[in-house]
Amino acid sequence: MLLTEIKKFSDSLLSKINNKKVKIISHFDTDGITSAAILSKTLERRNLQFSVKIIKSLSDKEIKKFPNDSLIILLDLGSGSIKELASLNRDIIIIDHHEPSQIDIPENILIFNPHLYKDEYEDLCTAELCSLISNSISKENIDLSKLAILGMVGDTMEKNISKIRNLIITNADVKIKKGLLIYPSTRPIDKALEFSSRPFIPGVTGDPKGTYELLREAEIEKTNKNYKALIDLDDSEMKRLVTAVTLRLALNESTDYIGNLYLIKFFNKIEDARELSAMINACSRMDKPEIALMLCLGNTGAKKKAQKVYIKYRQHIISGLRHIDKNKKIEGREYVIINAKDSIKDTIIGTLASILSFSSVYKEGTIIVAMAYNEDKIKVSTRMSGRSPKIKRNLKELMESITSIIGGESGGHKRAAGCVIDKKDEQKFIELLQKKLEVELIKI
């Protein structure tokens, strides 16, 4: 059982720490932030000394910055840098769910990664792993399970409920309601629709008039001068809303956008897990990961700050989608390359690629490549449009094959990957990418 391996790892983790000063280095997305919060609270409750650093990626530059006086614990990253970490003459601990760059793990690395347990593999995010490890260390940490739900939703893993995931959901004391997957489900439905980015609803997202028209078609009226929240709609209203949204999305069915709404108690108030997850992600994408971390740790002042950042972030998302819609793209057979240059922040270009991949803008199986400048570098994010499990392309391998030629750092998953390259290699990257995509299509 994977839980047995969790227990072994937890014991080894505490043994390695053994009153040493700990440096937690975690990825800056929702999964990484919630993972850092879970481990921080776990160590704090054992009166252990630690500090936290949130980073975009584990580059060679970041590895060189590792403090010599601390035990390094990497969360939601590190699996793709086994070789580089092996060369360090020191212990490194990794908790991560990304596919490792190699199966043979060097002696100086203590790692927990579900991919290394082929017979017992569970598709869990890093926050879920941290929650299981934390609960294994002490049952008093069961209250941190709700943070794992935010990480799970942030990594869009909530559709497949395994026995272990169900255990985490039970521990988190989550209220689950079936409905349209538009957040926040606890706020007025007109605002939730207007700011909906996943799904991106043509003629509705970013358009108050379009939102009003959709609700009029769905025969959903205001009550007491305001619209109801999504979770307060009755079955008949929900069905009419689903029909109206489905027609806008030009889909034959709406199953991708109907599912479980996860409601958790946060700051003594029932909140939509998707909304909180998006708020945490927004803080990091707007260069405020410290606010996101404090929010997860229960700081009431951080919530107000996070809400302000989130409003700005949503405005960036809407303007980013408009920019992509209006500007020229490189389109080929089953792929599109969006080169935003310096018009879109590098920290949100991946989010925009994800939104497009979940929308009906591009047909199922289209490879979406989005690029944005970051000083003398270019951030590249790739996504596979749609959710069909039949598509055999591997975006992680695609990115690795290009960076192995022109240089840079790459990582990710089969359907969502990325890389960072030098700006001087921009044209070379695009030409090589197009060539590989065209050759791949011929093979298929």
Summary of the structure (lengths in Angstrom):
residues: 444
radius of gyration: 21.8
end to end distance: 38.0
largest distance: 66.2
contacts: 1513
relative contact order: 0.09
helix: 48%
strand: 19%
